[in-house]
Amino acid sequence: MADNLSGNDSKDFTVSLLDLKVYSSKKSTKKESVDENLWPRSLAKKWILMLFMGTCLLYCSRMAMPICVVSMAARFQWTKIDSGLALGGFFWGYCLTQILGGHASDRVGGEHVLLLSASSWGLITAATPVLAHLGSHTLALMTLARFLMGLFQGVFFPSLASLCSQRVVEGERSFLMGTFQSGTHLGTLLAGGISSLMLNHFGWESIFYTIGLMAGLWALIVWQFLLKDEVSLIQLKAENKSSSSLSRTPWLSLFKKPPVWAMVFAHMCMCSTLYTLLSWLPTYFKESFPHATGWVYNVIPWLTAIPTALSGGYISDFLITRGYSVLLVRKIMQVFAMGVSSMFILPLSGAVTFPSAVVLVSAAVSLTTLTSCGVSVNVQDLTPSCAGALYGFMNMMGSLMGLVLVSVSGYLNEVTLSWALVFSLITLVNTTGLGIFLIFGDARRVDLDGFSQVILI
């Protein structure tokens, strides 16, 4: 009976589960307390717009160093190994704070963690040129700056997952996550386009100053107009104190659940194959089509990904509100993200023309964005009480697996002098992760076992 109550059959009850007071020791609660953590419609629109802009700026900031590294290497006489060391600092910092950022967001609210995060990485971005000219240890300072950048940006997406589970009803989460996904692609495009122009006309320092200033302005607007007079932090803290059993998440029990590991494994596979495509597609096009125009394959795939992510989120929420089961919608979206996208990747193993390659890559990259309506939001279905921390764990594992798959792909290409094995490996990883998710995936809450008797009362 408890299992039936924790399913997704009742939208009203799903909303009530998001409220921490449901699990308090009180036998009766007022109806007003059920929805107090959810954003009102007008406030939700403001937050979605600001978070979309924040995600866009996040990727602009992340791409600043890769765009400027050639100019910086010439200025400071770096070798490729030095450049790789400076760029790689971000990855290690990014992995360290994923779980911590998600856990903090689950406890005090994702809005406040996001504000602190954006203020910090915005300041580091703006200070990067100053640090670069500070002394003779430029490489060490730039590596440290990238490491700190990774630390503060590592909390961003787990905080978004936590925020979505706390503030948004189930039938609207897919569109929200799809919006954030499209923001990452828009940020990548803006960083590549506008930053290239600024680099040629104003120097590499101007890119860091501009992005850092915009991030600081974003944080100021969020604080002044959305958070300054908000009392949600006090409410959440009070609720956590009145429900101490909920804050002690049964992690060992959660990690014994097949749906949790199926979700984590599918996310790892999805992240690793996407990182591999991001890392090696420019090299593939440059080697396979040396006379092709670079902006075509560097822009078109990511440009087409933006409307796909938005439309995928809208369609997912539409199907859920029309009565289709959450599990069915999540699995359908993941089939497109990992299965159908692989059908467009595999033909790249053979001989294709440049236009065909651009179409295939654009289709594959666009479809991968639908994972934001599948596995990426599934964590909020299974464990809304600790969605941020668990999403942080998923992201950390995905980043580590991505590092391995990118390295293995480079080795295979170096040894075989062919891209066939690389694209075949990507397809194999995708289909394996998809198969596990289709077999063991679920969308019913699994973090309620300890509270079943309270719900029955």
Secondary structure, DSSP 8 states (H G I E B T S, - for coil): -HHHHTSSS-HHHHHHHTSGGGGSS-S---GGGTSTTS--HHHHHHHHHHHHHHHHHHHHHHHHHHHHHHHHHHHHT--HHHHHHHHHHHHHHHHHTHHHHHHHHHHH-HHHHHHHHHHHHHHHHHHHHHHHTSSS-HHHHHHHHHHHHHHHHTTHHHHHHHHHHHHS-GGGHHHHHHHHHHHHHHHHHHHHHHHHHHHHHH-HHHHHHHHHHHHHHHHHHHIIIIITT--HHHHHHHHHHHTHHHHS--HHHHTT-HHHHHHHHHHHHHHHHHHHHHHHHHHHHHHH-TTS-HHHHHHHHHHHHHHHHHHHHHHHHHHHHTT--HHHHHHHHHIIIIIIHHHHHGGGGS---HHHHHHHHHHHHHHHGGGGGTHHHHHHHH-GGGHHHHHHHHHHHHHHHHHHHHHHHHHHHHHHS-SHHHHHHHHHHHHHHHHHHHHH---S--S-GGGHHHHH-
